[in-house]
Amino acid sequence: MKQKKQNVLMTLDELMKTRLPGLVKPVPHRRTVERWFKRAQIPYYKANPSASHGGGTRYFSVAAAERLF
């Protein structure tokens, strides 16, 4: 039986420490990466979805972020 690939989520800081160094050198500033993700419409999720205007940690889709690069 084939297993489905799970959608892995990471915070921006986790992505910048673990995944981006293997994809982009040098790793750009945090704000730059945020802008890239926003322009590319990388989906993100919050632990508290009712905190739509600020507050709360955002978790980004790792697969979508890797496809961007």
N, C-alpha and C positions, 0 to 999 in steps of 0.2 A: 504494500500500500504506500502510495506517495504522500509524503508529509507536506503540508503547506508551509511556505516560508513565512515566518512571523515578522510583523512590522515592528522593527526595533526603533525605540524612541530614545533620544539623548538631549540633554540641555546643550545650549550653544557652547558653554565652557567645556563640556565633555567632548563635544565634536572637535573643538579647536585643539584639545590636548591629545586626542587619540586618533581621529580619522583624517583631519585636514593636513597634518604634517606629511602624510604619505601621498597626498594628492596635489598640494600646492606648496611651493617653497619660494620665498619665505612665507610663513603664515601671515596673512594680512591682519590689520587691526580689527578688533571685535565689531566696531560700528560698520566697517566696510563689509564684513561677512553678513551682518544683519541686513544691510541694504541689498546685497546680492540675493539673499534668501527672499526678501520681500518682493523684489522685481521678478524673480523666477517663480513666485507664488508657491514656495516650499510650504507644505502644510505643517501647522504646529498645533499642539494641543496643550491645554492647561489642566492642572490637577483640580482646579476650581473653575469650571466653565462659566460660572456666573460673574467672575472677575474679568469682564471683557475690556474694561478701560483701566489698564494698569494693574499692578499687583499680581502676584502669583508667578510661578516658574513656568516658562514655556518649554515644551518638549518638541523637538523637530524630528521628522521622519528621516532616519539615516539613509535609507535607500534613495529617497528623493534628493537629499543633499549630495550623495555620491554621484548621482546622475548629472547633477549640475556641473560637476568638474570632469 
